[in-house]
Amino acid sequence: MENHQLKDFYNDGFGWICKLCERDFKEAEEVSDRKLSRLMSEGEAESKQPKFSNLALAKWADKTNQTLMCPRCGITESFEKL
């Protein structure tokens, strides 16, 4: 696996994660009193609005896959494959 260093995103092996949003979610999780197991909050969604375990997952902003974008905060970063 190639190791690309980006300022605002990192790859966890599953996808690109926005560092800023992930930090916000971790801080909110620490403050929250809700302590459900992942089994109870993930898996097959029975509602029409499933909740993902990582809401900071980025997506490609262009067809050439050279710009990552966080759908939550809108931050973008250029990514050039070597």
C-alpha positions as CSV (number, residue, x, y, z in Angstrom):
1,M,0.0,0.0,0.0
2,E,1.3,3.4,-0.9
3,N,1.8,5.9,1.9
4,H,0.5,9.3,1.0
5,Q,0.7,12.1,3.6
6,L,-2.0,14.6,3.5
7,K,-2.6,17.6,5.8
8,D,-6.4,17.2,6.3
9,F,-7.1,13.5,5.6
10,Y,-5.6,10.1,6.4
11,N,-6.3,6.6,5.0
12,D,-7.3,4.0,7.6
13,G,-7.3,1.2,5.2
14,F,-11.0,1.4,4.6
15,G,-11.2,5.0,3.2
16,W,-10.0,8.5,3.6
17,I,-11.0,10.2,6.9
18,C,-11.3,13.9,7.6
19,K,-9.0,14.6,10.6
20,L,-10.9,17.7,11.7
21,C,-14.4,16.0,11.7
22,E,-13.1,12.8,13.3
23,R,-11.6,14.9,16.2
24,D,-15.0,16.6,16.6
25,F,-16.8,13.3,16.7
26,K,-14.4,11.8,19.2
27,E,-14.8,14.8,21.5
28,A,-18.6,14.6,21.3
29,E,-18.5,10.9,21.9
30,E,-16.4,11.4,25.1
31,V,-18.9,13.9,26.4
32,S,-21.9,11.8,25.5
33,D,-23.5,9.6,28.1
34,R,-24.8,7.2,25.4
35,K,-22.7,4.1,25.6
36,L,-24.3,1.6,23.2
37,S,-22.2,-1.1,21.8
38,R,-21.4,-1.0,18.1
39,L,-23.6,-4.0,17.6
40,M,-26.6,-2.0,18.6
41,S,-25.8,1.1,16.4
42,E,-24.4,-0.6,13.3
43,G,-25.2,-3.4,11.0
44,E,-28.3,-3.9,8.9
45,A,-30.2,-0.7,9.0
46,E,-33.9,-1.1,9.8
47,S,-34.6,2.6,9.5
48,K,-34.5,4.8,6.4
49,Q,-31.6,6.8,7.9
50,P,-28.8,4.4,8.8
51,K,-26.0,5.7,11.0
52,F,-22.5,4.9,10.0
53,S,-19.7,4.3,12.5
54,N,-17.4,6.9,10.9
55,L,-19.2,10.1,9.8
56,A,-16.0,11.7,8.8
57,L,-15.5,9.5,5.7
58,A,-14.3,11.6,2.7
59,K,-15.3,11.2,-0.9
60,W,-13.7,12.1,-4.2
61,A,-14.7,15.6,-5.4
62,D,-13.7,14.9,-9.1
63,K,-13.8,12.1,-11.6
64,T,-10.0,11.9,-11.8
65,N,-9.8,11.0,-8.0
66,Q,-7.3,13.8,-7.4
67,T,-9.3,15.9,-4.9
68,L,-10.7,14.6,-1.6
69,M,-13.7,16.3,0.0
70,C,-15.3,15.9,3.4
71,P,-19.1,15.9,2.9
72,R,-19.6,17.1,6.5
73,C,-17.4,20.2,6.7
74,G,-16.6,20.8,3.0
75,I,-12.9,20.9,3.3
76,T,-11.0,19.8,0.2
77,E,-7.4,18.7,-0.5
78,S,-5.6,17.9,-3.7
79,F,-4.2,14.4,-4.0
80,E,-1.8,13.5,-6.8
81,K,-0.8,9.9,-7.4
82,L,2.9,9.4,-8.0
